[in-house]
Each structure stands twice: as structure tokens, then as C-alpha cells.
Amino acid sequence: MKAGLPVLAAGNLPDASAKNLPELTGLGKHFLPAMRESQASFQEIKTIAAQRNAGPEDLRQLCAQRLDGDCLILLERIARFNGIGRSLRYVRAQKEASTGRMRRNKLPYFLRLYRDYLDMAQSLKSDMSQRAILEPRDLKERHDLLAARVNELKSRPDNERFQQAVDEGLYWWAQEYANDSYRVVYPMKRSDLTTEGQCLNHCVGGQAYFERHILGHQMVFFIRKVSAPDKPYFTAEIDTDTGRIIQLYGFGDCSAPKEVRAFTEGFCRKILRWKSMDIRREAA
């Protein structure tokens, strides 16, 4: 209050043992006039403190934006890579250039997209000093490309385990199964489960499904239309020992129509028959 910062004094300050204003805020004394003029909140000050070589004018400009807490928290992370003023101009330009449903998203969505992109670029050891890396022409496109690369790297050990399971006979009984409308697709990589879950907005991409699948008892299969064999349609989890459907869901966990369920039940019966035939053949 003595420093002329009633907004800061009334805010939620950290429970710290700071002895003076620079210790509390992380900004030097030369920021004090700008703090007074703008009556900066603690989150606004924290955001500026995260930016390298920030000056009092940066604080004034940020406070003039009147951004909410979510935006400030995102900008605090972004400030480690790019200036706050530049970042805001870039993200707003990306929002203006977006089309369709993307354009309806508000500023926090684009800031979150930008923060995630920068974190992924750093994790992939991109040259963060290059302007083309810091501010790509199409943020959404680059974000999705890096996300695919990161997921591929994360999936690599599990893909190797999946391949080992296949090589050791995970699908020893399997045959092609289809009718005029539908066909069964067997996942062959860990990332196949991830992609299926992402496309259909359900949880089959989770680690637990993968672990059960490679054990060969509670397994995941993709039900596709014959006319679109590469497009996710419905996902089945099946107990291959009993021929029981554990789960059968489409987009957003929607229930399967009766013709898809009938097709999947026929596949379950075939699994038991194929396994039984192979066991009898091996015994003979």
C-alpha cells in the first residue's frame, strides 16, 4: 500500500518470505512507476517477469490488454520462448486467418495451441531462435504435425512390443472376416489404437487396452465399412477365449446399430471356431 499498489496488495499473493517488492515480483525497482500507472495484478507481473529482457513498457502494454487469468497463465509459459507483444499479435493473426469451426474458438484456445506447439518444438530440439520455428505460417498444421511426431516417439517402445507379440503368434488364429457391408481390421501397431481412440473420441487408445490386447485374451478390433476400410467406424473389445463382446462403441462411445452388432457377434463365433480348428489340427 505504501508503494501505491492497492490492486497488488488486495490480490492473492504467494505465501513467501519476500523482504521487498523486487523479491516479491521478480522485477526491478525501475518497474515501479509502470506498476503504479497500470495497477498491475500479480499474474500480470508474473507474466512479464517470465519474459527475457522485458521492460516497463511491456508491462504497460500487457495491462492495457485486460486479459483474463487463463490467458495470462498461458502467456507466462509462452514468454519463455517469444516476446509477449509479438506472441499476442501472432496468435490473434492466426485466429483471424482461421476458417470454419476453428474461427469460433476464443483467444485462450489459440494461446493454448501456441503454448503446446512451442513445448513440443523444444522437446524435439528445434532451433527456437529461428523465426520460422517460433511463428509458423499455419499454427494448427504445425501443431498437429509435431503432435504426431511426439506420439510416434512415445509409441516406439510399445510398437516394438506389439511387433514382438505379432511375431510370437498374437494373431495365430486370425483370418480375414468381412461381408458386403463391413470388415474387421486387425491393429498391427500401438499407434493404431491411439489413432482409433483419437478419431472416434473414445478411450481405446489408453495403455490398459494395449496391455490387455498384446496378452491375446481381451483384444481390440476395428469394424470398418467395406467402402471406407481406412476410416474408423466402430471399435470392438472382445474376449477371445469366450467369444463375448466386452465393448462395441463408435464415435463418442455411441452404441452400435443392430447390423454392426450382428456382424461383430458373427466375428466372435468365427474366432472360437478358428481357434478350435487350429487346436484340433495341432493335436492331430
C-alpha distance (Angstrom), angle and dihedral (degrees) to the residues before:
residue distance angle dihedral
M1 . . .
K2 3.82 . .
A3 3.81 89.0 .
G4 3.82 90.0 56.8
L5 3.81 95.8 -109.6
P6 3.83 106.1 123.0
V7 3.83 93.7 155.4
L8 3.79 90.6 55.2
A9 3.80 91.4 44.9
A10 3.81 91.2 52.2
G11 3.81 94.4 47.3
N12 3.79 131.5 90.2
L13 3.78 103.6 -83.1
P14 3.80 123.4 -172.6
D15 3.76 119.0 -97.5
A16 3.79 93.7 -110.1
S17 3.77 136.9 136.0
A18 3.81 96.5 -122.8
K19 3.81 111.9 162.6
N20 3.80 96.9 -159.5
L21 3.79 144.1 8.7
P22 3.85 97.3 -89.2
E23 3.82 89.9 52.6
L24 3.81 91.0 48.8
T25 3.80 97.3 46.1
G26 3.80 104.2 27.8
L27 3.81 89.1 -128.7
G28 3.80 128.0 110.0
K29 3.82 126.4 -110.7
H30 3.81 90.8 -99.6
F31 3.83 87.2 72.8
L32 3.82 92.4 62.5
P33 3.86 97.0 90.4
A34 3.83 90.3 50.5
M35 3.81 90.7 47.5
R36 3.82 89.9 52.8
E37 3.81 94.7 46.0
S38 3.80 94.5 47.7
Q39 3.81 98.0 32.1
A40 3.79 87.5 -138.2
S41 3.78 121.3 -154.8
F42 3.79 120.2 -127.9
Q43 3.85 91.2 -106.9
E44 3.81 91.1 52.6
I45 3.80 89.5 50.5
K46 3.81 91.7 47.6
T47 3.80 90.2 51.1
I48 3.81 92.1 53.4
A49 3.81 91.5 44.5
A50 3.82 88.5 57.8
Q51 3.82 91.5 59.7
R52 3.77 117.6 87.9
N53 3.81 115.5 -122.0
A54 3.80 92.5 4.3
G55 3.79 117.8 169.9
P56 3.82 135.8 -158.9
E57 3.81 90.7 -96.5
D58 3.81 89.2 59.7
L59 3.80 89.0 57.4
R60 3.81 91.9 48.8
Q61 3.81 91.7 50.7
L62 3.79 93.4 47.2
C63 3.79 93.7 49.8
A64 3.80 89.9 49.5
Q65 3.82 88.4 61.3
R66 3.83 92.3 64.1
L67 3.79 92.1 -149.4
D68 3.79 121.1 -178.7
G69 3.79 124.6 -114.8
D70 3.83 95.5 -95.9
C71 3.80 92.0 55.3
L72 3.80 92.2 46.8
I73 3.81 93.1 51.0
L74 3.81 89.9 51.0
L75 3.81 91.8 47.0
E76 3.80 90.6 50.7
R77 3.81 88.5 62.0
I78 3.81 93.6 41.8
A79 3.82 91.0 50.8
R80 3.81 89.4 71.0
F81 3.80 87.7 70.0
N82 3.81 109.0 25.4
G83 3.79 138.7 17.4
I84 3.79 115.0 -87.7
G85 3.81 95.0 -126.5
R86 3.81 92.4 48.6
S87 3.80 91.5 45.1
L88 3.79 93.3 52.6
R89 3.80 92.2 48.1
Y90 3.80 90.9 47.8
V91 3.81 95.4 47.5
R92 3.81 92.8 46.6
A93 3.81 90.0 50.2
Q94 3.81 89.0 52.0
K95 3.80 89.7 50.8
E96 3.80 91.5 50.8
A97 3.82 91.9 47.8
S98 3.81 93.6 50.0
T99 3.79 121.3 101.6
G100 3.79 139.2 -156.6
R101 3.80 117.7 1.5
M102 3.80 92.0 -9.2
R103 3.79 91.2 65.8
R104 3.80 91.2 59.1
N105 3.82 91.3 62.9
K106 3.79 116.9 102.5
L107 3.80 128.7 -124.7
P108 3.86 96.3 -87.9
Y109 3.82 89.8 59.8
F110 3.82 91.9 56.6
L111 3.80 92.5 43.1
R112 3.81 89.6 51.9
L113 3.81 90.1 48.2
Y114 3.82 89.8 50.8
R115 3.81 93.8 46.5
D116 3.81 91.8 50.4
Y117 3.81 91.4 47.0
L118 3.82 92.5 51.7
D119 3.82 92.2 47.5
M120 3.82 90.8 50.8
A121 3.81 92.7 45.9
Q122 3.80 89.9 53.5
S123 3.81 92.7 46.6
L124 3.81 89.0 53.7
K125 3.83 89.3 51.7
S126 3.81 95.1 -114.9
D127 3.80 117.5 171.0
M128 3.79 99.0 -97.7
S129 3.81 91.6 -171.0
Q130 3.81 91.4 69.7
R131 3.80 115.0 95.9
A132 3.82 90.8 -146.1
I133 3.81 88.1 58.8
L134 3.80 95.6 43.5
E135 3.80 94.8 46.8
P136 3.83 111.6 23.3
R137 3.78 117.9 -167.4
D138 3.81 93.3 -118.4
L139 3.81 110.2 29.9
K140 3.82 97.1 -173.1
E141 3.79 93.1 48.9
R142 3.81 93.2 49.1
H143 3.81 92.0 43.4
D144 3.81 91.8 54.4
L145 3.81 92.1 45.3
L146 3.82 92.5 52.9
A147 3.81 91.2 43.9
A148 3.82 89.0 56.3
R149 3.82 90.5 50.0
V150 3.80 92.9 48.5
N151 3.81 91.7 48.1
E152 3.80 90.0 48.8
L153 3.81 91.5 53.3
K154 3.80 91.6 47.0
S155 3.80 91.3 47.9
R156 3.80 96.0 48.6
P157 3.85 97.5 92.3
D158 3.81 91.1 44.7
N159 3.82 90.5 47.0
E160 3.80 88.3 55.5
R161 3.82 90.3 50.8
F162 3.80 89.7 47.6
Q163 3.80 91.8 51.3
Q164 3.79 90.5 48.3
A165 3.81 90.2 52.2
V166 3.82 90.6 50.1
D167 3.81 91.3 47.9
E168 3.81 90.0 50.5
G169 3.81 92.6 53.8
L170 3.82 108.0 -85.7
Y171 3.81 89.3 152.2
W172 3.82 97.3 32.0
W173 3.79 90.9 136.1
A174 3.81 99.4 38.3
Q175 3.80 125.6 121.6
E176 3.77 133.8 168.7
Y177 3.79 113.3 -78.7
A178 3.81 124.4 -171.0
N179 3.78 145.3 127.5
D180 3.80 131.9 -162.5
S181 3.82 92.6 -72.1
Y182 3.80 109.5 26.9
R183 3.77 142.0 30.6
V184 3.81 136.6 -171.6
V185 3.81 119.2 -118.6
Y186 3.81 118.9 -161.4
P187 3.83 115.6 -142.5
M188 3.79 110.5 -122.5
K189 3.84 102.1 179.9
R190 3.79 136.5 39.7
S191 3.80 88.5 -118.4
D192 3.83 90.0 58.9
L193 3.82 88.5 68.9
T194 3.82 91.4 46.3
T195 3.80 92.4 50.7
E196 3.81 91.8 46.8
G197 3.81 91.2 52.5
Q198 3.80 93.0 46.9
C199 3.80 95.0 47.4
L200 3.80 94.5 46.8
N201 3.81 95.9 36.5
H202 3.80 95.3 -126.1
C203 3.79 135.8 114.5
V204 3.82 103.3 -102.3
G205 3.81 89.4 109.4
G206 3.80 89.9 67.6
Q207 3.79 121.2 116.4
A208 3.81 94.3 -114.3
Y209 3.83 91.9 61.6
F210 3.82 90.5 49.7
E211 3.80 93.2 49.5
R212 3.82 92.4 49.6
H213 3.79 92.4 45.1
I214 3.82 97.5 55.4
L215 3.81 89.8 50.5
G216 3.81 86.0 65.4
H217 3.81 101.1 -131.1
Q218 3.82 108.7 84.6
M219 3.78 100.9 32.6
V220 3.80 137.0 177.8
F221 3.80 123.0 -130.4
F222 3.80 131.6 179.5
I223 3.79 119.1 -128.8
R224 3.81 108.8 -153.7
K225 3.77 136.0 176.9
V226 3.80 112.5 -107.2
S227 3.81 87.7 -130.8
A228 3.85 91.5 55.5
P229 3.82 108.0 27.7
D230 3.81 94.5 165.0
K231 3.81 96.8 49.6
P232 3.85 116.9 89.7
Y233 3.80 110.8 -118.6
F234 3.84 112.6 155.3
T235 3.80 131.9 -3.9
A236 3.80 124.4 -146.4
E237 3.79 128.9 -162.8
I238 3.80 108.2 -162.4
D239 3.78 134.6 -175.0
T240 3.79 97.9 -132.1
D241 3.81 92.4 -165.9
T242 3.81 95.2 58.5
G243 3.81 101.8 21.5
R244 3.80 91.2 -123.2
I245 3.81 123.2 147.2
I246 3.80 106.2 -127.4
Q247 3.81 95.6 -179.1
L248 3.81 135.6 -3.9
Y249 3.80 115.1 -178.4
G250 3.78 140.9 155.4
F251 3.80 130.7 -164.2
G252 3.80 112.6 -15.5
D253 3.82 91.6 -0.4
C254 3.80 93.0 -63.4
S255 3.82 115.8 167.1
A256 3.80 120.7 -103.4
P257 3.81 120.2 -108.2
K258 3.79 115.0 -112.8
E259 3.82 94.5 -101.4
V260 3.84 91.6 54.8
R261 3.81 91.0 47.3
A262 3.82 91.2 48.4
F263 3.81 90.4 50.5
T264 3.82 91.2 49.3
E265 3.81 92.3 47.8
G266 3.80 88.5 53.0
F267 3.81 88.9 52.5
C268 3.83 89.8 51.6
R269 3.80 90.9 54.2
K270 3.80 89.8 48.9
I271 3.82 91.1 52.2
L272 3.81 90.9 57.4
R273 3.81 91.4 45.3
W274 3.83 93.5 48.2
K275 3.79 91.8 48.3
S276 3.80 92.1 46.8
M277 3.82 92.9 49.0
D278 3.81 92.8 49.5
I279 3.81 92.5 47.3
R280 3.83 91.0 50.3
R281 3.79 90.9 46.3
E282 3.81 91.5 50.4
A283 3.81 91.2 48.6
A284 3.81 91.4 50.3
